[in-house]
Amino acid sequence: MNICTLTESAKTQINKLCEEHGVYAISLNLKGGGCAGFEYDWGTVAGPADVEKLDVVINTGTGNFVIGSTSLMFLIGTEVDYVKSLIGSNFEIRNPNAKSSCGCGVSVNFDMDRLVQV
């Protein structure tokens, strides 16, 4: 099982963001908070020296996508897509480990007993 799959649309957008902001990578982590218990936390990584030893780095062509090591168990099997619509565009996260999520798509909850077995 892949830790995380990126669609071609997501890879293209990550490459574009890395170039526009002059950064090594776009990062995804989880932090406590939000209405469902956890929030997806997007960020940037300035350079390779800023990647932690156990982080996962996925090359996207001209950029990189980094998943923080403390978030790995929550994101195993996740697909990240970049979706454009009439009202805007955003990264969409399809996380098979999510027990529930908020309507905004930013906040998520997990069945902790199931995660331990992964």
Secondary structure, DSSP 8 states (H G I E B T S, - for coil): --SEEE-HHHHHHHHHHHHHHT-SEEEEEEEE-STTSEEEEEEEE-SGGGS-TT-EEEE-SSSEEEE-GGGHHHHTTEEEEEEEETTEEEEEEE-TTEEEE-TTSSEEEE-HHHHHH-
